[in-house]
Amino acid sequence: MKKLFLLFIVIISFSSCKKTTDENSHILEAKTLLNVAYASNSSLQNMDVYLPANRNTSTTFPIILVHGGSWSGGDKTDFDTDITSIKSSLNNYAIFNINYRLANGTTILLQQQIDDINTAINFITSKANDYQINTTKWGILGASAGAHLALLKAYKYNTDNTIKAVVDLFGPTNMTWMYNNHPYPTFSQPIIQNVIGATPATDATAYYNASPINFVTSTAPPTIIFHGTADDVVPISESNNLKNALTTAGVTNEYYTYTGESHGWTGANLTDTHNKIITFIQNYVK
């Protein structure tokens, strides 16, 4: 009898350990995947993927990052330090930091860059089960030219209404104004013409369609805007006017300016920006 009792204890203990092991095997660890191709041009159409621990297809939502660089330069690695700063607090979000084809004035223009954002989103959606994420709700963040692309995606191309929040870091919003009225036209005009493929005089419609502010409606997703008051690359009037358009349309928005800062900032102001981004995403992508 004593031997049978001991055998019973051993069996129960083994079963308990096996159950614990099985449960732990379903807990996903954090994972980073670098340079994942989302389309055929793997040298340009690729992304870095940051998957959080304990992710699942119910409550883990994606955030897509779009770098700046005058539409013709820059790289996803420009966001590396920002990702390091924010991902621990956004610990139930998957971050997808994308590269996209860079404008060359002829075969790769604004539409191709928007296409790349859409292609990346479609690729990520197709991998939702593999990544263990919920792709019914997205956040999108961009800086400078990347903010312009993010705003266009959120306001003009959000046809399935899955973009639930957009983060705008000093992005251009009215391309016609940027071309015609920029304080340094010899600097700005070649850059803008390189991505649109025309001037406002030769194709006013293209400039209208390239301007996120023209597509602000009451259904636009909540938007948070950041701008330095001394920005001479993208004048702060671009964000002032976007803020006014959003408020007039009844769109939830937040707008923060940093006195004396130019086209980007560091230190305490950057920490403040990161903290505000984290709170904003947690409030609206859920």
HELIX and SHEET records of a PDB file:
HELIX    1   1 LYS A    2  SER A   25  1                                  24    
HELIX    2   2 LYS A   76  PHE A   79  5                                   4    
HELIX    3   3 ASP A   80  ILE A   86  1                                   7    
HELIX    4   4 LEU A  110  SER A  126  1                                  17    
HELIX    5   5 ALA A  128  TYR A  131  1                                   4    
HELIX    6   6 ALA A  145  TYR A  155  1                                  11    
HELIX    7   7 MET A  175  ASN A  181  1                                   7    
HELIX    8   8 PRO A  185  ILE A  196  1                                  12    
HELIX    9   9 ALA A  204  ASN A  209  1                                   6    
HELIX   10  10 PRO A  212  PHE A  215  5                                   4    
HELIX   11  11 SER A  237  ALA A  249  1                                  13    
HELIX   12  12 GLY A  267  TYR A  284  1                                  18    
SHEET    1   A 8 LYS A  31  ALA A  37  0                                        
SHEET    2   A 8 ASN A  46  LEU A  51 -1                                        
SHEET    3   A 8 TYR A  93  ILE A  98 -1                                        
SHEET    4   A 8 PHE A  61  VAL A  66  1                                        
SHEET    5   A 8 TRP A 138  ALA A 143  1                                        
SHEET    6   A 8 ILE A 163  LEU A 169  1                                        
SHEET    7   A 8 THR A 223  GLY A 228  1                                        
SHEET    8   A 8 ASN A 253  TYR A 258  1                                        
END                                                                             
